[in-house]
Amino acid sequence: MKELCPTWSELFVYEKKSGRLINRIKRNSRAPQGAIAGSLNNSGYLVTRVSGRSIRVHRIVWEMHNGPIPFGIEIDHINRDRADNRIENLRLANRHEQNLNLSQRTSASHVTGVVFNKKDKKWQAQIGFKGKHLYLGQYANKDDAAKARRTAEINLGFRR
């Protein structure tokens, strides 16, 4: 992405403990000096306006610490909290790695990718990978289904 200003440090101060950006200068009437920069958008990301363009705060935080983000690379929130912009919670990721992190959400069984099939009265394991839904089988108990899911995660590179 084209850099919007010579350095983000001219516009913002980064608060290490909270990960927030504070306006270093008065940028406009809605962004006074000393105010927290950004507001939550509908997707849960903090967004601020710079030079008439909306930009996600986590991208600014990353660039303040590490320089420009390479083309085709995204910034991933490690703990999946889109409003947590502490630098230690951010990492570079390609689209595939980003999707792997997003796919780690927990289901009602409290095991990602494991659901109870009421019709068959068995636990079913599944996983999404490269845009495809992979069926891992049905199991008599939840622990066996969870083990199948963990094995698939390791084999597909979700975990080490």
C-alpha positions, 0 to 999 in steps of 0.5 A, a space after each residue: 500500500 502506498 504510504 500516506 504520510 512520511 512517518 506515522 510517528 508524526 501523527 500518532 503516539 503508540 501506547 505500548 501497554 494498551 496498543 492504542 494510538 494517540 493523536 500527536 497533533 490535531 488532525 481535524 475537528 474530530 481528531 484532536 491532539 491527545 485523543 485516542 485515534 480510531 473507532 470500531 467499524 462493523 467488522 470489529 477493527 479500529 479504523 481512523 482517517 488519514 489524508 481522507 482515507 480510512 485505514 485500520 489502526 493495526 496496519 499503522 501500528 505495524 508500520 510504526 514498528 516494522 516499516 511498510 507491509 509487503 504487497 499481498 501480506 496481511 496483518 493478523 491478530 494472533 489472539 483473534 481480537 481485532 481491537 487488540 493492536 498491541 504490537 506483540 499481538 500482531 504478525 505478518 500473514 498471507 491469506 492462507 495463514 490468516 484463514 487458519 487463525 480465523 478457523 480456530 473458532 470454538 464450536 458448541 462442543 468446545 472443540 473446533 471442528 467437532 459436532 454431534 450428529 443427532 441423526 446418527 448419534 455420533 460425534 463428527 470431525 471436520 476441517 476446512 482447508 484451502 477452501 474445501 470442507 474435509 470430512 474426517 469421520 464419525 466417532 462414538 465419543 467426543 474425545 476420538 473425534 477431537 483426536 482426529 481433528 487435532 491429527 488433521 490440524 497437525 498434518 495440514 500445518 495448522 499447528 506444530 
